[in-house]
């Protein structure tokens, strides 16, 4: 599974509507309203790199009210559970 984190700047008057529209796009798993330099953070999960263009350029960027996007693609996922398992190797 390929994970992309998409930072979205949008028309501030339309944040709830934009967030809802983004959440309905196939490949979008979560949408967060956040503080900081962007208005929304969108988690995209797809099986193949080619699908990223469909979801981001073909979907997210075309939603009315989206002004700009910046995308980061995850190399690896780390979680507390994974780290605890790694440190517990060989411990009984």
C-alpha positions, 0 to 999 in steps of 0.5 A: 500500500502506498501512502501519500500525505497531501497538504491542502490550502483552500478557500477558508470560507469553504473548509467544511464543504471541501473536506467533505468532498475530499473525503468522498474521493476513492483512495482518500482514507482520512481528511483532517482540518488542521492549524498551521500553513494549510487548512486540510491534511488528506491521507491517500492510500492506493495500491499503485503509484499510477493511482496517485495521479488519479486521486491527487491531480484528477480528484483532490486538485479539482475539488472546487475551493482547493487553492493548492496542494503539496504532496509527501509520499511515505517511504515507511510507516512506524507505529508505537506497536511496531517499535515496541515489537522491535525492542522486545526481540529476544526478551522473554 
